[in-house]
């Protein structure tokens, strides 16, 4: 790593002299105009009747010490970040308005980052990509038309930052509690011959994690080359990373926390007579030291933008993503009948084993858009096509008492093919001074096929679970709205959007856990009504957004998870989310700003019927129930001080109580929590560098014991009901120091 960083520095230094010949004003103007073409297709603007928040590059840089992207997104209204390791690195995710990450569309330069199969975004597979991002837009609700998995509650749109016009770069070093560390180097050539730019970035992020065996080791890169012509830009971008994260997704029960502490979990634990650790019941155990998730992902983009005239422009992006990875797990006393390659038909035969669950995927596609812009009319015609293929299979590395020949072969094997295409047209027309009408019409086609043998053993048929999915979906997603600006400070908007979404892979494969397991999951339909008001002046900004999201066949989490910790979801015929999002910011002085946001909501299923086969309330109509993982309050506040190079930002977030299941069982809840973080920074200038910023982040300032996530379920055994709940504790007060040198 050190050799690579040194080589980058030497090469970039050689390019630096040529970069000094650029024409700064012309180059900046050229870039700004072309960049507008690139991001307009999936972005909202100040005239779009959509609830959204922009995070600027400066805001991102101030908070980018090495944590995963969800910790930054949690700065926006209605957003919650969750984490398995307890410190914001590793297994992280987000929820927006109670909607989980599989329903939040995520793109970078218009390329989908959601896995087409699971619909999740695995942030640690693209470590530190946020450092290369120019800005982020978070849309709440159905939003505008986008590429890839449909936005069914929100969208996160990221764009990479422009290569810098002058030679230079930055180096970042972070270190803090639990051996959390980050080293990053970024070097840019500047503009060469008024046409060419090259950018490179390397990063390493590591941590031991707060929870036991919660270590993370992330390596990433980004390379960017660009050509700027009089009317055309061409950018070639490659970014990716290699992640090794220790599995922590089982969580911990309250009883286990009382016995063994908040850092305890059972991943990798196995019973052995000579184990160095002794449980409360006297059992000796040890831990497998390679219980890990290993993944390599490489993303490539070719972006071409061309402006035909002041009114007409074209943007096209081709992309290809390669991914390969596997879980490696120690499993003790497994029934070997469940592993088809073993050839054992006796359910009494058990053995310890080390197994791998493997996948290799290829994603390729193209996005394109034409834009027409006049003083009163903006018109955009766009579309995309994506093809995804991914085999899944399992191998046994070791089985106690069996030789290599006896465990050879695959214990499950299945394949997935998916095609995802869409066409959309957007129009914004300024009907009168201040009044803008908006329409966005999208057609989306999805062809999803999965076949083979899954990793679940069916004890009724005594066979591995077969997979046979062949589904096609045709979705028409219209959006209409109006916005009105009054005296440049007041903005009113209202919109109606229809969004539809296909089920995920696990929605199909986990049907065996339901009593009606022969029924295929349905696609989801959302009617999203939004109305808002914004006030903006140099010292005061206020906002209120009202939303009503009515669902047909919404796939909601049940609280249970499968063997890979994916949520077990079920369609419910009728459900809704409604609420109000309030935002405020007051610049009380040149050096002091106070602000915050609050979301108050109600999230209900109408006439919920429990379909989990082992549930104590199976088949009962429970009436109107709160949707799992949907707090009725999410609020945050901040104090921001800036003076003479010094900055201090105090942030507090409160998240209301969340139910794990849809039965409103108090024993299966995530308690409300309030957590405060403090960011301190000081920027100084020197002759040897453009700037040096010293930063210190203090997380969980008041040392609160809380959990950011969990799961749970109920079941009946011998006529007795049992409630099982698992939690993901977060670290007490901890710190992360940072030095960033810009040169």
HUKA-V747627 format. One record per helix or strand of 3 or more residues. SS is the DSSP state (~ for helix, > for strand). FROM is the first residue (numbers start at 0). LEN is the number of residues. If there is no record, write none. Layout:
BEGIN
ss;from;len
SS;FROM;LEN
SS;FROM;LEN
END
This chain:
BEGIN
ss;from;len
~;1;18
~;23;16
>;50;6
~;56;6
~;68;5
>;78;5
>;91;5
~;100;3
>;103;5
~;122;4
~;128;4
>;132;9
>;152;8
>;167;9
~;176;3
>;179;9
>;195;12
>;215;13
>;231;15
~;253;7
>;268;3
>;283;4
>;291;16
>;311;24
~;335;3
~;339;3
>;349;24
>;376;23
~;403;4
>;409;23
>;434;24
>;462;24
>;489;12
~;504;5
~;510;3
>;523;13
>;539;22
>;566;23
>;591;14
>;632;11
>;645;10
>;672;14
>;688;11
>;706;11
>;719;10
>;733;9
END
